[in-house]
Structures are given as C-alpha cells and as structure tokens.
Amino acid sequence: MKIGVISLSFLLMSLMLVPNRVSGSNISVQAGIVSYPDPRTNPDVYVEFPFAVHRNQFQFLPESHEGGGLYAGIYADVVLYDQNGGVADSTSTYFLTRANDSTGAANSNIILFNRLTMMVSPGNYSGRLTVMDAVSKKEGSFLYDRLEIDSVNTRDLNLSALEFAHLIRDIDTAGNSGNRLIKNGTQVIPNPMGIYSEKDSTLYIYAELYNLDYRGNPEDDFSVHYQILDGNGAIYQDYGETFKNMPGSTSVIRNVLNITGIKAGRYVLRLMARDNNSGAEDTAMARFVVFTSGGDIQEGNLVIYNVINPYDTASGETKYELVKYLLAPQQMATYKTLNEGGKGRFIDQFLADRDPDPSTSENEFIDDLFSRYIYANEHFSTLPGLSDGWKTDRGRIIMQYGRWDEREEANAPAYGKPWEIWHYYALQGGVIFVFQDVDGYGDYELVHSTAKGEKYDSDWDEVLEDLNPATLR
C-alpha cells in the first residue's frame, strides 16, 4: 500500500505555510511532489515537483516594446540531496508573467502554477525547491525532508502517486506549446499540498495505472474505487466503484470528486484499482487538509494564470546568445549567411532537433538552456545591472556544458588569488575547469581544464595536486 513519498512533517509544514499569503521579505511557496514509476522509464522514475505562488509577490517592470504592460521574471529550481547531504541531482526553469497595469500586478487572487520535472534513481533523498524573483532577488523555499523513491515495478499492477488538482480539463496541445501543466492531452492545474476549504465543492485527482493485463478486446476494463478516510483511519465518505476501459497496458486516471459538506480536518484519499482481466489490485493514498477559513488557495478566488515560456518572447539577439557556444563552426558559418528571419528559423530548428521528447509540447532542452542563461547572468555578470554573465568564461562553460556536478572554492587562499574548481564527472570520463580571479575584480577567468579543446596549464596540475591529491582523480 502506497501513501505517497513525503513524511508526516510535510503535512505539518503545509499547515504552517498557509497563513503566509503574500508580500513580506520572502516569497511564500506552495509545493508538492508526485512520482510516476512508468515501466517505460525503468530503472529511473519520472518525478514532478508542482508549485504555486501568488503573482503579486513579484516585482514588475515595464515592457520594453510598444504596447505597454508590465512583466516579471521568475526563476525556480529544485535540488535533491542524498543521504550524506551531497547533491544528487537538480533542475531549474525560468519563466515570465505579464500584467496589463500596476493594479493587475497587485491583484492577490492571481496565482502562478508551474512544475519542475526530473528523472530520479530509486532511493531516499531530501530536497529543496526555491523560487526567486529575477528582479528583486527575493526568494522562498520549500523543504522536502524525506523523499522515498521506490523502484519501478515492471510486472504487477501498479498505481502512481496521486496528484491533487484545482482543475483538470482536456486541452488542444497544438495551441499550447511549452505549457508545463499539460500531460497526456490534459491540463492539470495542481493543488500542490492538497489544501481545500469547507466552501470547496470539488476535488480533482490525477493518477496513472501501469502493467494492466491488456488483451486488445473491447471488454477489457479495470475498476477504480475512491474512499476518504478520517484522522482515525475510518471511512468518512465512499464513492463506490466505477469501471473504465483499458486503452492499453497503461492508463491515465482522472476524476472529480464531490467534497461538498466535508468538515475541516485532516483526511486521506484512498484509491483502489482492480484489473478485471487478471484480478490484480493495487492501492494508493494521499493526505489532504480541509480548512474552516478557506486556506491559501481555494476555488472561490482562484484565477488561473498560465505562465509564459521566455523563449516564445525572446529577441533574436537573446536566441543567438543561447546557442552561440553550441553551434559548430560550419553551423555558425551558415547562420551568418542568413537574413534576420532565416536566423530565427535556423535557431528554432537547431533547438527543436535537440528536444529529448518531441512527442510532448515541452522542449526540456530549451528550458534547461534558458535556465543556464539566466543563472549565468544573475551570478557572473561583471557589473550590477548588466546581463553579460553569459559572455564570461564561467558563463561560457555553463552554457556549453551545463551545471557542474561539484564546485570547490577558495575565496581567500593561502597564496595566489581566489579561484574555484568545477567538476563534471560524466563529461569526457570526468573533467575539471579551474577559474581564477586574475585581476582581483571578481571576473574569474578560465586558467586550466582537463576537458578536450579547453585551456590546459600543467602548472595547475601541480598546484591542485599539492592542495588536494583527490582533485584530479
């Protein structure tokens, strides 16, 4: 029997976060986690980290083009830590949101929904999801104190974790390219922490069911049975059994449950699934909370605002900056022969060819590339207010190779000037990049690397060996 992947302290944390509605020095974040152990991704597990923030927590700036309006930029990342506290994996995204005017920007009822995704190896982790305002640099975090990612079951009937939602609806994916809230032709507006009000009348649920005994017959079906359990584990409400046709060995499960009249308290939703061909059964459970006063996000005041992929509104110059370090010499030569329209189409196609999953509306390669670009400009720009971090040596390396696996710093070394080392364990069998603040102004230059085609200085091999013999392993 499954009851999600977050320990009890997650539920207690959700109760403490509810009053922190908007404004203040930190950003209030509602976040959750849902795992989908699809046998097709074995041995890794596809994990989603849905989150929601009130839009009025962010600082807006005027649009630069004609037509007016305001926009804000939001950076979000999630980092997983292994049981020893080391970084196991991370992922990030950057997106924009617009308002027509200052009144709209201050509207506290508008909520931004998004999600980060990651392929995770089975195991036990902790994690942190951070949301940052790209303008004011305010940020807020949500901690996952214990995440248990089970191994993928490739034989027995198996339910995914249950995802609570404010709304689930069919949507035309052709007109919603890049919308992270769409999966399997369905838009899922998440309720990341399962928080509802006594005034709410509906509870949407999304799940996936794997390893069905599909035989290709019209009568192949399975059944689902929902129950709500109270704080003592007793059945509070029973929705009975319903039957669904099997579309194949895997099926999406979407339901909307009537929760009218449910009193304030803590509950567990139990979903029982039965394969009527094989007789196999599986059960998944998830906790949710009902508040007397309405909670932080409720259907009555919910205004859904879909976020904007920054690539869709990026200038030709920005698109070029994204791919400059990725284009081969021949590709760069071709690019320079094109007119402005041709250059834009060339970059669009270059990035489309690197989409790891073209069957979805989202191009994860673009998302990752844009997050690298924003990170480089935020952390490596030479002067406050400039966005030239991507041009620096550290910016080039992060744009070309991605985030490091490990970073060492010496801000005040015993001799020499400050330096830092980036380790990439999977790149070319394991390489390092050494940067040093040569001029003393904080603009770190690449002085040594073991990567092919990068600057190599044998003197640094000796220095690093003296400092730490394990550095060059």
PyMOL commands that set and color helices and strands:
alter all, ss='L'
color gray80, all
select helices_A, chain A and resi 8-17+39-41+55-57+102-105+173-175+299-301+310-313+316-323+329-336+340-352+364-380+389-391+393-401+427-429+458-467
alter helices_A, ss='H'
color red, helices_A
select strands_A, chain A and resi 30-31+34-36+45-54+61-62+70-81+87-99+110-120+123-133+139-149+158-159+163-170+182-183+186-190+195-197+202-210+221-229+235-245+251-258+265-275+281-291+303-306+406-410+419-424+431-436+445-449
alter strands_A, ss='S'
color yellow, strands_A
deselect
rebuild
show_as cartoon
